[in-house]
């Protein structure tokens, strides 16, 4: 009888851990915050996806916002046309 109880407790603990991971993965996918939380697990089971996400992160950090067409920028990088009051 004790062996059955130990087996049931073990299976219940494994099921609880897997359920928590399933819940966490679904929440991460919905919110789009998967890199920090699920990154190590994805790196173990799907290394190509981890490399692609790292490359996307590098490309996003390199992106420089373009100035507006026809607008001038002041020394602080703001659009000068938006900062001047309309006196008409």
C-alpha atoms as one frame of an Amber mdcrd trajectory, in Angstrom:
protein
   0.000   0.000   0.000   2.861   2.380   0.777   4.381   1.836  -2.669   1.143
   2.853  -4.360   0.902   6.004  -2.250   4.516   6.944  -3.068   3.852   6.375
  -6.774   0.668   8.483  -6.695   2.452  11.332  -4.897   5.350  11.188  -7.381
   3.034  11.214 -10.409   1.028  14.064  -8.864   4.173  16.160  -8.330   5.364
  15.578 -11.890   1.913  16.459 -13.236   1.856  19.642 -11.115   5.272  20.762
 -12.395   4.292  20.076 -16.010   1.000  21.905 -15.489   2.816  24.942 -14.121
   5.156  24.953 -17.120   2.187  24.631 -19.504   0.395  27.539 -17.782   3.560
  29.657 -17.808   4.188  28.957 -21.510   0.641  29.924 -22.493   0.849  33.135
 -20.454   4.235  34.017 -21.934   2.968  33.487 -25.475  -0.052  35.720 -24.871
   1.975  38.555 -23.385   5.004  38.241 -25.667   7.564  38.132 -22.870   8.980
  34.741 -23.713  12.619  35.616 -24.146  13.441  36.152 -20.518  11.297  33.425
 -18.992  11.265  30.586 -21.504  14.547  31.391 -23.266  16.721  28.816 -21.463
  14.206  26.025 -22.083  13.824  26.949 -25.742  17.600  27.054 -26.100  17.797
  23.456 -24.861  14.992  22.052 -27.002  15.019  24.325 -30.055  18.420  26.027
 -30.516  17.579  27.445 -33.959  14.648  29.471 -32.583  16.860  30.850 -29.830
  19.460  31.998 -32.375  16.790  33.659 -34.519  15.382  35.544 -31.531  18.884
  36.706 -30.556  19.460  37.968 -34.099  16.135  39.833 -34.095  17.046  41.447
 -30.768  20.371  42.629 -32.242  18.660  44.042 -35.333  16.080  45.885 -33.222
  18.815  47.505 -31.169  20.547  48.709 -34.349  17.443  50.356 -35.797  17.722
  54.143 -35.962  14.470  56.090 -36.241  14.239  58.063 -39.446  13.534  61.800
 -39.329  10.133  62.878 -40.650   9.993  63.701 -44.341  10.601  67.397 -44.929
  10.957  68.163 -41.244  14.010  69.573 -39.554  15.445  68.274 -36.322  16.734
  70.518 -33.594  19.860  69.816 -31.564  17.942  67.511 -29.196  16.640  65.274
 -31.962  13.054  66.521 -31.679  11.028  67.610 -34.651  11.418  71.401 -34.788
   8.039  71.898 -36.519   6.200  70.303 -33.576   7.945  72.521 -31.020   7.251
  75.891 -32.627   3.917  77.405 -31.604   1.392  78.239 -34.296   0.982  82.057
 -34.167  -1.560  82.431 -36.944
